């Protein structure tokens, strides 16, 4: 829960945007909710930005009159989050299939494909709060998207790094 005086409106905006980036959902004005796993990162972020005096953190269970899975659908825009995962899969699933067929492709292509996947992926862990599977809609694309990214990372990171290693460094003479 938070309360920021009207005279410090800019801090209220900063607080809301940071909570959203951390994966919080809005349960009501001034009441935001997230899985407990986000506690340490949230505490650190709020302290670093000097927003902690405006916030009270609680840990609890949903005991409302609506099923928790239904309430979660009000607190987070699950359709928008799912769409981001689906877009990632549409864009990078074919790339992974191509690398599975030709795992020893050129380092330059590995570098390009890895950077594009990394750039697409880096926003997803912040958009998706990592809710338990039983609270998500059937066919949730978050798991498959994470698997595609993990495999692209494992296949392409080191191969792509070969493309950008400096030529003839003192530690690695003649290495490309």
MODELLER restraints for C-alpha pairs under 7 A, 6 or more apart:
rsr = mdl.restraints
at = mdl.atoms
rsr.add(forms.Gaussian(group=physical.xy_distance, feature=features.Distance(at['CA:1:A'], at['CA:30:A']), mean=5.48, stdev=0.5))
rsr.add(forms.Gaussian(group=physical.xy_distance, feature=features.Distance(at['CA:1:A'], at['CA:31:A']), mean=4.52, stdev=0.5))
rsr.add(forms.Gaussian(group=physical.xy_distance, feature=features.Distance(at['CA:1:A'], at['CA:32:A']), mean=6.29, stdev=0.5))
rsr.add(forms.Gaussian(group=physical.xy_distance, feature=features.Distance(at['CA:1:A'], at['CA:55:A']), mean=5.74, stdev=0.5))
rsr.add(forms.Gaussian(group=physical.xy_distance, feature=features.Distance(at['CA:1:A'], at['CA:56:A']), mean=5.31, stdev=0.5))
rsr.add(forms.Gaussian(group=physical.xy_distance, feature=features.Distance(at['CA:1:A'], at['CA:57:A']), mean=6.52, stdev=0.5))
rsr.add(forms.Gaussian(group=physical.xy_distance, feature=features.Distance(at['CA:2:A'], at['CA:30:A']), mean=5.14, stdev=0.5))
rsr.add(forms.Gaussian(group=physical.xy_distance, feature=features.Distance(at['CA:2:A'], at['CA:31:A']), mean=6.65, stdev=0.5))
rsr.add(forms.Gaussian(group=physical.xy_distance, feature=features.Distance(at['CA:2:A'], at['CA:54:A']), mean=5.46, stdev=0.5))
rsr.add(forms.Gaussian(group=physical.xy_distance, feature=features.Distance(at['CA:2:A'], at['CA:55:A']), mean=4.37, stdev=0.5))
rsr.add(forms.Gaussian(group=physical.xy_distance, feature=features.Distance(at['CA:2:A'], at['CA:56:A']), mean=6.29, stdev=0.5))
rsr.add(forms.Gaussian(group=physical.xy_distance, feature=features.Distance(at['CA:3:A'], at['CA:30:A']), mean=6.35, stdev=0.5))
rsr.add(forms.Gaussian(group=physical.xy_distance, feature=features.Distance(at['CA:3:A'], at['CA:54:A']), mean=5.55, stdev=0.5))
rsr.add(forms.Gaussian(group=physical.xy_distance, feature=features.Distance(at['CA:3:A'], at['CA:55:A']), mean=6.79, stdev=0.5))
rsr.add(forms.Gaussian(group=physical.xy_distance, feature=features.Distance(at['CA:4:A'], at['CA:12:A']), mean=5.69, stdev=0.5))
rsr.add(forms.Gaussian(group=physical.xy_distance, feature=features.Distance(at['CA:4:A'], at['CA:54:A']), mean=5.86, stdev=0.5))
rsr.add(forms.Gaussian(group=physical.xy_distance, feature=features.Distance(at['CA:15:A'], at['CA:51:A']), mean=6.97, stdev=0.5))
rsr.add(forms.Gaussian(group=physical.xy_distance, feature=features.Distance(at['CA:21:A'], at['CA:126:A']), mean=5.29, stdev=0.5))
rsr.add(forms.Gaussian(group=physical.xy_distance, feature=features.Distance(at['CA:21:A'], at['CA:127:A']), mean=6.35, stdev=0.5))
rsr.add(forms.Gaussian(group=physical.xy_distance, feature=features.Distance(at['CA:22:A'], at['CA:126:A']), mean=5.28, stdev=0.5))
rsr.add(forms.Gaussian(group=physical.xy_distance, feature=features.Distance(at['CA:23:A'], at['CA:34:A']), mean=6.68, stdev=0.5))
rsr.add(forms.Gaussian(group=physical.xy_distance, feature=features.Distance(at['CA:23:A'], at['CA:126:A']), mean=5.21, stdev=0.5))
rsr.add(forms.Gaussian(group=physical.xy_distance, feature=features.Distance(at['CA:23:A'], at['CA:127:A']), mean=5.36, stdev=0.5))
rsr.add(forms.Gaussian(group=physical.xy_distance, feature=features.Distance(at['CA:23:A'], at['CA:128:A']), mean=5.84, stdev=0.5))
rsr.add(forms.Gaussian(group=physical.xy_distance, feature=features.Distance(at['CA:23:A'], at['CA:129:A']), mean=4.40, stdev=0.5))
rsr.add(forms.Gaussian(group=physical.xy_distance, feature=features.Distance(at['CA:24:A'], at['CA:32:A']), mean=6.09, stdev=0.5))
rsr.add(forms.Gaussian(group=physical.xy_distance, feature=features.Distance(at['CA:24:A'], at['CA:33:A']), mean=5.36, stdev=0.5))
rsr.add(forms.Gaussian(group=physical.xy_distance, feature=features.Distance(at['CA:24:A'], at['CA:34:A']), mean=4.74, stdev=0.5))
rsr.add(forms.Gaussian(group=physical.xy_distance, feature=features.Distance(at['CA:24:A'], at['CA:129:A']), mean=6.59, stdev=0.5))
rsr.add(forms.Gaussian(group=physical.xy_distance, feature=features.Distance(at['CA:25:A'], at['CA:32:A']), mean=5.57, stdev=0.5))
rsr.add(forms.Gaussian(group=physical.xy_distance, feature=features.Distance(at['CA:25:A'], at['CA:33:A']), mean=5.25, stdev=0.5))
rsr.add(forms.Gaussian(group=physical.xy_distance, feature=features.Distance(at['CA:25:A'], at['CA:34:A']), mean=6.37, stdev=0.5))
rsr.add(forms.Gaussian(group=physical.xy_distance, feature=features.Distance(at['CA:25:A'], at['CA:75:A']), mean=4.80, stdev=0.5))
rsr.add(forms.Gaussian(group=physical.xy_distance, feature=features.Distance(at['CA:25:A'], at['CA:76:A']), mean=4.83, stdev=0.5))
rsr.add(forms.Gaussian(group=physical.xy_distance, feature=features.Distance(at['CA:26:A'], at['CA:32:A']), mean=4.44, stdev=0.5))
rsr.add(forms.Gaussian(group=physical.xy_distance, feature=features.Distance(at['CA:26:A'], at['CA:33:A']), mean=6.21, stdev=0.5))
rsr.add(forms.Gaussian(group=physical.xy_distance, feature=features.Distance(at['CA:26:A'], at['CA:75:A']), mean=5.06, stdev=0.5))
rsr.add(forms.Gaussian(group=physical.xy_distance, feature=features.Distance(at['CA:26:A'], at['CA:76:A']), mean=6.91, stdev=0.5))
rsr.add(forms.Gaussian(group=physical.xy_distance, feature=features.Distance(at['CA:27:A'], at['CA:33:A']), mean=6.37, stdev=0.5))
rsr.add(forms.Gaussian(group=physical.xy_distance, feature=features.Distance(at['CA:27:A'], at['CA:75:A']), mean=5.12, stdev=0.5))
rsr.add(forms.Gaussian(group=physical.xy_distance, feature=features.Distance(at['CA:34:A'], at['CA:129:A']), mean=6.73, stdev=0.5))
rsr.add(forms.Gaussian(group=physical.xy_distance, feature=features.Distance(at['CA:35:A'], at['CA:129:A']), mean=6.90, stdev=0.5))
rsr.add(forms.Gaussian(group=physical.xy_distance, feature=features.Distance(at['CA:35:A'], at['CA:131:A']), mean=6.63, stdev=0.5))
rsr.add(forms.Gaussian(group=physical.xy_distance, feature=features.Distance(at['CA:36:A'], at['CA:59:A']), mean=6.93, stdev=0.5))
rsr.add(forms.Gaussian(group=physical.xy_distance, feature=features.Distance(at['CA:46:A'], at['CA:52:A']), mean=5.03, stdev=0.5))
rsr.add(forms.Gaussian(group=physical.xy_distance, feature=features.Distance(at['CA:62:A'], at['CA:68:A']), mean=6.54, stdev=0.5))
rsr.add(forms.Gaussian(group=physical.xy_distance, feature=features.Distance(at['CA:69:A'], at['CA:135:A']), mean=4.50, stdev=0.5))
rsr.add(forms.Gaussian(group=physical.xy_distance, feature=features.Distance(at['CA:69:A'], at['CA:136:A']), mean=6.82, stdev=0.5))
rsr.add(forms.Gaussian(group=physical.xy_distance, feature=features.Distance(at['CA:81:A'], at['CA:127:A']), mean=6.43, stdev=0.5))
rsr.add(forms.Gaussian(group=physical.xy_distance, feature=features.Distance(at['CA:81:A'], at['CA:128:A']), mean=6.24, stdev=0.5))
rsr.add(forms.Gaussian(group=physical.xy_distance, feature=features.Distance(at['CA:82:A'], at['CA:140:A']), mean=6.78, stdev=0.5))
rsr.add(forms.Gaussian(group=physical.xy_distance, feature=features.Distance(at['CA:82:A'], at['CA:141:A']), mean=6.12, stdev=0.5))
rsr.add(forms.Gaussian(group=physical.xy_distance, feature=features.Distance(at['CA:82:A'], at['CA:142:A']), mean=6.97, stdev=0.5))
rsr.add(forms.Gaussian(group=physical.xy_distance, feature=features.Distance(at['CA:85:A'], at['CA:141:A']), mean=5.82, stdev=0.5))
rsr.add(forms.Gaussian(group=physical.xy_distance, feature=features.Distance(at['CA:85:A'], at['CA:142:A']), mean=5.78, stdev=0.5))
rsr.add(forms.Gaussian(group=physical.xy_distance, feature=features.Distance(at['CA:85:A'], at['CA:145:A']), mean=5.85, stdev=0.5))
rsr.add(forms.Gaussian(group=physical.xy_distance, feature=features.Distance(at['CA:86:A'], at['CA:141:A']), mean=6.29, stdev=0.5))
rsr.add(forms.Gaussian(group=physical.xy_distance, feature=features.Distance(at['CA:88:A'], at['CA:120:A']), mean=6.64, stdev=0.5))
rsr.add(forms.Gaussian(group=physical.xy_distance, feature=features.Distance(at['CA:88:A'], at['CA:145:A']), mean=6.64, stdev=0.5))
rsr.add(forms.Gaussian(group=physical.xy_distance, feature=features.Distance(at['CA:89:A'], at['CA:145:A']), mean=5.69, stdev=0.5))
rsr.add(forms.Gaussian(group=physical.xy_distance, feature=features.Distance(at['CA:92:A'], at['CA:117:A']), mean=6.57, stdev=0.5))
rsr.add(forms.Gaussian(group=physical.xy_distance, feature=features.Distance(at['CA:93:A'], at['CA:148:A']), mean=6.48, stdev=0.5))
rsr.add(forms.Gaussian(group=physical.xy_distance, feature=features.Distance(at['CA:96:A'], at['CA:152:A']), mean=6.20, stdev=0.5))
rsr.add(forms.Gaussian(group=physical.xy_distance, feature=features.Distance(at['CA:107:A'], at['CA:159:A']), mean=5.39, stdev=0.5))
rsr.add(forms.Gaussian(group=physical.xy_distance, feature=features.Distance(at['CA:107:A'], at['CA:160:A']), mean=4.87, stdev=0.5))
rsr.add(forms.Gaussian(group=physical.xy_distance, feature=features.Distance(at['CA:107:A'], at['CA:162:A']), mean=6.10, stdev=0.5))
rsr.add(forms.Gaussian(group=physical.xy_distance, feature=features.Distance(at['CA:107:A'], at['CA:163:A']), mean=5.17, stdev=0.5))
rsr.add(forms.Gaussian(group=physical.xy_distance, feature=features.Distance(at['CA:108:A'], at['CA:160:A']), mean=6.24, stdev=0.5))
rsr.add(forms.Gaussian(group=physical.xy_distance, feature=features.Distance(at['CA:108:A'], at['CA:163:A']), mean=5.41, stdev=0.5))
rsr.add(forms.Gaussian(group=physical.xy_distance, feature=features.Distance(at['CA:110:A'], at['CA:156:A']), mean=5.21, stdev=0.5))
rsr.add(forms.Gaussian(group=physical.xy_distance, feature=features.Distance(at['CA:110:A'], at['CA:159:A']), mean=6.13, stdev=0.5))
rsr.add(forms.Gaussian(group=physical.xy_distance, feature=features.Distance(at['CA:110:A'], at['CA:160:A']), mean=4.59, stdev=0.5))
rsr.add(forms.Gaussian(group=physical.xy_distance, feature=features.Distance(at['CA:111:A'], at['CA:156:A']), mean=6.88, stdev=0.5))
rsr.add(forms.Gaussian(group=physical.xy_distance, feature=features.Distance(at['CA:111:A'], at['CA:160:A']), mean=3.72, stdev=0.5))
rsr.add(forms.Gaussian(group=physical.xy_distance, feature=features.Distance(at['CA:111:A'], at['CA:161:A']), mean=6.59, stdev=0.5))
rsr.add(forms.Gaussian(group=physical.xy_distance, feature=features.Distance(at['CA:111:A'], at['CA:163:A']), mean=6.72, stdev=0.5))
rsr.add(forms.Gaussian(group=physical.xy_distance, feature=features.Distance(at['CA:114:A'], at['CA:152:A']), mean=6.84, stdev=0.5))
rsr.add(forms.Gaussian(group=physical.xy_distance, feature=features.Distance(at['CA:114:A'], at['CA:153:A']), mean=6.80, stdev=0.5))
rsr.add(forms.Gaussian(group=physical.xy_distance, feature=features.Distance(at['CA:114:A'], at['CA:156:A']), mean=5.76, stdev=0.5))
rsr.add(forms.Gaussian(group=physical.xy_distance, feature=features.Distance(at['CA:114:A'], at['CA:157:A']), mean=6.39, stdev=0.5))
rsr.add(forms.Gaussian(group=physical.xy_distance, feature=features.Distance(at['CA:162:A'], at['CA:176:A']), mean=6.58, stdev=0.5))
rsr.add(forms.Gaussian(group=physical.xy_distance, feature=features.Distance(at['CA:165:A'], at['CA:176:A']), mean=5.94, stdev=0.5))
rsr.add(forms.Gaussian(group=physical.xy_distance, feature=features.Distance(at['CA:166:A'], at['CA:176:A']), mean=6.36, stdev=0.5))
rsr.add(forms.Gaussian(group=physical.xy_distance, feature=features.Distance(at['CA:167:A'], at['CA:174:A']), mean=5.94, stdev=0.5))
rsr.add(forms.Gaussian(group=physical.xy_distance, feature=features.Distance(at['CA:167:A'], at['CA:175:A']), mean=5.58, stdev=0.5))
rsr.add(forms.Gaussian(group=physical.xy_distance, feature=features.Distance(at['CA:167:A'], at['CA:176:A']), mean=4.99, stdev=0.5))
rsr.add(forms.Gaussian(group=physical.xy_distance, feature=features.Distance(at['CA:168:A'], at['CA:174:A']), mean=4.16, stdev=0.5))
rsr.add(forms.Gaussian(group=physical.xy_distance, feature=features.Distance(at['CA:168:A'], at['CA:175:A']), mean=5.62, stdev=0.5))
